[in-house]
Amino acid sequence: MVELAIIVPTFNERDNVGQLLASLENALAGIEYEVIFVDDDSPDGTASLVRELSLANPRVRGLQRIGRRGLSSACVEGMLSTAAPYIAVLDADLQHDEAILPEMFSKVRTERLDLVVATRNAQGGSMGDFSTLRLGLSHLGKRLSSSISHCSLTDPMSGFFVIDRRFLEEVVHSISGIGFKVLLDIVAFSNRPVRLGEVPYVFRPRLHGESKLDTLLFDKKIGGFVPTQFLIFGMVGLIGATAHLAVLVVLLEVNRRSFVAAQTVATIVAMTVNFFLNNIITYRDRRLRGSRLVFGLLSFYLACSIGALVNVRVAALILNNGAPLGM
């Protein structure tokens, strides 16, 4: 019988899958476990590789999600797909030290805990070789998260933990499934004090991907009133409008361009600002890169072209009919 299920959310992690499985096999000798890779339809073929490996290794399973993305929701789907009494979550990028999993597993069982978290911020743990800026962002995340978790975690931004299935079933219907820090999501929605344990570890350098200070913190404060993504989208639009007006003023007042030319350039600038900010912030779990970024930008220009043309022509019409040009 499987005692421990290990959930590994993936996106473009094909190069890490084999090494991670080998490391887990060494670390978990004597423990009946399974590894469930939850892949968000990686274009690098991560899901295909997992299926291939599962044919030879019965411990390996894969869930390929089509049309759905997000770390937290991937972890929740993976945890609900197993019948194991204890469930671990760790990254595929080899930053988390799988060697401490047996200690975490033993601790959650023998001490009858709800949750055991691998922490970088306790004695014996470390953030590793990171820049001052990265460390500062991590500590900022810790301070912000403490305001919503109401929990004594030393590393609430950790994504490496072992959870008792019974506790998961208590909170799973309340979890938002939004964002990237599933641990914070879980403890924030517990209706009772969480029986916690921690095990220190040293954070390894990231091999793929990038760090994300989650919109989940924002979502916990306003969720239920206004959808977080809608509000972020609106804020990006406000920044784009500000950029539009700033460029328009400069071109009219400083460079003395014609109104139509200035309005055209300002509209293109606003469209560009909106596209890149939405790509980086609003839809960052579906962020475009490389050639897909270029194609996405051109497609965005095309989709907005009719509205942009109307914007320029209507503004010119209003000006020609006596509206003041001064700001």
C-alpha positions in Angstrom: 0.0 0.0 0.0 1.3 3.5 -0.9 2.1 5.4 2.3 3.3 8.6 0.8 2.4 10.4 -2.4 4.7 13.0 -3.8 3.0 15.7 -6.0 5.3 17.4 -8.4 3.7 20.2 -10.5 5.6 20.7 -13.8 5.8 23.1 -16.7 8.8 22.6 -19.1 10.7 20.4 -16.6 11.6 17.5 -18.9 15.3 17.8 -18.2 14.7 17.5 -14.5 12.3 14.5 -14.3 14.8 11.7 -14.5 17.2 13.2 -12.0 14.4 13.9 -9.6 13.1 10.4 -9.7 16.6 9.0 -9.1 17.1 11.3 -6.1 13.7 10.3 -4.7 14.5 6.6 -5.1 17.7 7.1 -3.0 16.1 9.2 -0.4 12.9 7.1 0.2 14.4 3.6 0.5 12.1 1.6 2.8 9.0 3.8 2.2 6.1 2.8 -0.1 5.6 5.9 -2.2 4.4 7.1 -5.6 5.3 10.2 -7.6 2.5 12.1 -9.4 3.7 14.7 -11.9 0.9 17.2 -12.7 1.9 18.9 -16.0 0.3 22.0 -17.4 0.7 20.7 -21.0 4.4 21.6 -21.3 5.5 22.3 -24.9 8.8 20.6 -24.1 7.2 17.2 -23.8 7.4 16.7 -20.0 4.1 14.8 -19.9 5.1 12.5 -22.7 8.3 11.6 -20.9 6.5 11.0 -17.6 4.1 8.5 -19.4 7.1 6.8 -20.9 8.8 6.4 -17.5 5.6 5.2 -15.9 5.5 2.2 -18.2 8.7 0.9 -16.6 8.3 2.4 -13.1 4.9 1.7 -11.3 5.7 4.4 -8.8 5.3 7.1 -11.4 2.0 8.6 -12.6 1.2 11.6 -14.6 -1.7 14.1 -15.0 -1.6 16.2 -18.1 -3.8 19.3 -17.8 -5.2 20.8 -21.0 -6.3 24.4 -20.9 -5.6 24.9 -17.2 -2.6 26.4 -15.5 -1.4 27.4 -12.1 0.8 25.9 -9.4 -1.7 25.9 -6.6 -4.5 24.3 -8.6 -2.1 21.7 -10.0 -1.0 20.8 -6.5 -4.6 20.4 -5.4 -5.6 18.2 -8.4 -2.5 16.1 -7.7 -3.3 15.7 -4.0 -6.9 14.7 -4.7 -5.8 12.1 -7.3 -4.1 9.9 -4.7 -5.5 7.7 -1.9 -2.2 7.9 0.1 -2.7 8.9 3.7 0.2 11.4 3.6 1.0 13.7 0.7 4.2 15.7 -0.1 4.5 18.6 -2.5 7.9 19.6 -3.9 9.2 21.4 -7.0 10.6 19.7 -10.0 13.4 22.1 -10.5 15.6 20.3 -7.8 15.7 23.3 -5.4 14.1 21.3 -2.7 16.2 18.8 -0.8 14.4 15.5 -1.2 16.8 13.9 1.4 14.8 15.4 4.3 11.5 13.8 3.1 11.9 10.7 5.4 12.3 13.0 8.4 9.3 15.1 7.4 7.2 11.9 6.8 8.2 10.4 10.1 7.5 13.7 12.0 4.0 14.1 10.6 3.1 10.6 11.5 4.7 10.1 14.9 3.8 13.5 16.3 0.2 13.3 14.8 0.6 16.6 13.0 -1.5 18.2 10.2 1.4 19.6 8.3 5.2 19.4 8.3 6.9 22.2 6.4 10.5 22.3 5.0 11.8 25.7 6.2 14.7 27.8 5.0 14.4 30.2 7.9 15.1 28.0 11.0 18.4 27.0 12.5 20.1 24.6 10.0 18.2 26.0 7.0 19.3 28.6 4.5 18.1 30.5 1.4 21.3 29.4 -0.2 23.5 31.5 -2.5 21.0 34.2 -3.5 21.3 37.9 -4.1 20.4 40.5 -1.5 17.4 41.5 -3.6 16.1 37.9 -3.7 16.5 37.6 0.0 14.7 40.9 0.6 11.8 39.8 -1.6 11.5 36.5 0.4 11.5 38.3 3.7 8.9 40.8 2.4 6.8 37.8 1.3 7.1 36.4 4.8 5.9 39.6 6.5 3.0 40.0 4.1 1.9 36.4 4.3 1.8 36.5 8.1 -1.0 39.0 8.0 -3.3 36.5 6.3 -2.1 33.1 7.5 -2.4 33.7 11.3 0.1 30.9 11.7 3.5 30.6 13.3 5.3 29.3 10.2 8.9 30.5 9.9 8.8 30.0 6.1 5.2 30.6 4.9 6.4 31.0 1.3 7.7 27.5 1.2 6.4 25.2 -1.4 7.8 22.0 0.2 5.7 20.2 2.8 4.0 17.0 3.8 0.3 17.1 4.7 -2.0 14.6 6.4 -4.9 13.7 4.1 -7.4 14.2 6.9 -6.3 17.8 7.3 -6.4 18.3 3.5 -10.0 17.1 3.4 -10.9 19.7 6.0 -9.6 22.6 4.0 -9.7 21.6 0.4 -13.2 23.0 -0.3 -12.1 26.4 0.8 -8.8 26.6 -1.0 -8.9 29.2 -3.7 -6.6 27.3 -6.1 -5.2 30.7 -7.3 -1.6 31.5 -7.5 1.7 29.8 -6.7 2.0 29.4 -3.0 -0.2 26.5 -2.1 1.0 26.1 1.4 -0.1 29.6 2.3 -3.4 28.9 0.6 -3.9 25.8 2.8 -3.1 27.4 6.2 -4.9 30.6 5.4 -8.2 28.7 5.1 -8.0 26.5 8.1 -10.8 27.0 10.5 -8.8 25.8 13.5 -5.2 26.1 14.7 -3.0 23.9 12.5 -0.8 21.3 14.2 2.5 22.2 12.6 6.0 20.9 12.4 9.1 22.2 10.6 12.3 20.7 9.2 15.2 23.0 8.1 16.8 22.6 4.7 19.2 24.5 2.4 17.5 26.0 -0.7 19.3 25.0 -3.9 19.9 27.3 -6.9 17.0 27.3 -9.3 17.7 25.5 -12.6 14.6 26.6 -14.6 11.9 29.2 -14.3 11.8 32.2 -12.0 10.6 33.3 -8.6 7.0 34.7 -8.2 5.7 36.8 -5.3 2.2 35.6 -5.6 -1.0 37.5 -6.2 -2.5 35.1 -3.7 -1.6 37.6 -0.9 -3.7 40.2 -2.6 -6.4 37.7 -3.4 -6.9 36.8 0.3 -7.5 40.5 1.2 -10.0 41.3 -1.5 -11.3 37.9 -2.7 -15.0 37.7 -2.5 -15.5 41.4 -3.3 -13.6 41.8 -6.6 -11.8 39.1 -8.6 -8.1 39.6 -8.2 -7.3 39.1 -11.8 -10.0 41.6 -12.9 -8.6 44.2 -10.5 -5.0 43.7 -11.7 -6.2 43.9 -15.3 -7.9 47.2 -14.4 -4.8 48.5 -12.7 -2.7 47.6 -15.8 -5.2 49.5 -17.9 -4.9 52.6 -15.7 -1.1 52.5 -16.1 -1.5 52.2 -19.9 -3.9 55.2 -19.9 -1.3 57.2 -17.8 1.4 56.3 -20.3 -0.8 57.3 -23.2 -1.5 60.8 -21.7 2.2 61.3 -20.8 3.4 60.5 -24.4 0.6 62.7 -25.8 1.6 65.7 -23.7 5.3 65.3 -24.6 4.6 65.0 -28.3 2.2 67.9 -28.4 3.8 70.3 -26.0 7.5 69.5 -26.4 8.0 68.1 -29.9 5.1 70.1 -31.4 3.7 67.2 -33.4 0.3 67.3 -35.0 -2.5 66.0 -32.9 -3.3 63.0 -35.1 0.4 61.9 -35.1 0.8 62.4 -31.4 -2.5 60.5 -30.6 -1.4 57.7 -32.9 2.0 57.2 -31.3 0.5 57.6 -27.8 -2.1 54.9 -28.5 0.5 52.5 -29.8 2.6 53.1 -26.7 -0.4 52.4 -24.4 -1.2 49.2 -26.3 2.4 48.1 -25.9 2.5 48.9 -22.2 -0.7 47.1 -21.6 0.4 44.0 -23.5 3.7 43.6 -21.7 2.3 44.3 -18.2 -0.5 41.9 -18.7 1.9 39.3 -20.0 4.2 39.8 -17.0 1.6 40.3 -14.2 -2.0 39.5 -15.1 -1.4 36.3 -17.1 2.0 35.4 -15.9 1.2 31.7 -15.5 0.6 31.7 -19.3 3.4 34.1 -20.0 4.6 34.3 -23.6 8.3 34.1 -24.4 10.5 34.2 -27.5 8.7 33.9 -30.9 5.4 33.4 -29.1 5.8 36.8 -27.4 6.4 38.5 -30.8 3.5 36.7 -32.4 1.3 37.6 -29.3 2.2 41.3 -29.5 1.5 41.4 -33.2 -1.8 39.6 -32.7 -2.7 42.1 -29.9 -1.9 45.0 -32.2 -4.2 43.5 -34.8 -7.0 42.8 -32.4 -6.8 46.4 -31.1 -6.3 48.1 -34.4 -10.0 48.9 -35.0 -10.4 50.3 -31.6 -7.2 52.3 -31.9 -8.3 53.7 -35.3 -11.6 54.8 -33.8 -9.8 56.3 -30.8 -7.6 58.5 -33.0 -10.4 59.5 -35.4 -12.9 60.3 -32.6 -10.3 62.3 -30.6 -9.4 64.3 -33.8 -13.1 64.9 -34.5 -13.7 66.2 -31.0 -10.7 68.5 -31.2 -11.8 69.8 -34.6 -15.2 70.6 -33.1 -13.8 73.0 -30.6 -12.5 70.8 -27.6 -9.6 72.5 -25.9 -6.2 71.0 -26.6 -4.6 72.1 -23.3 -4.4 69.5 -20.5 
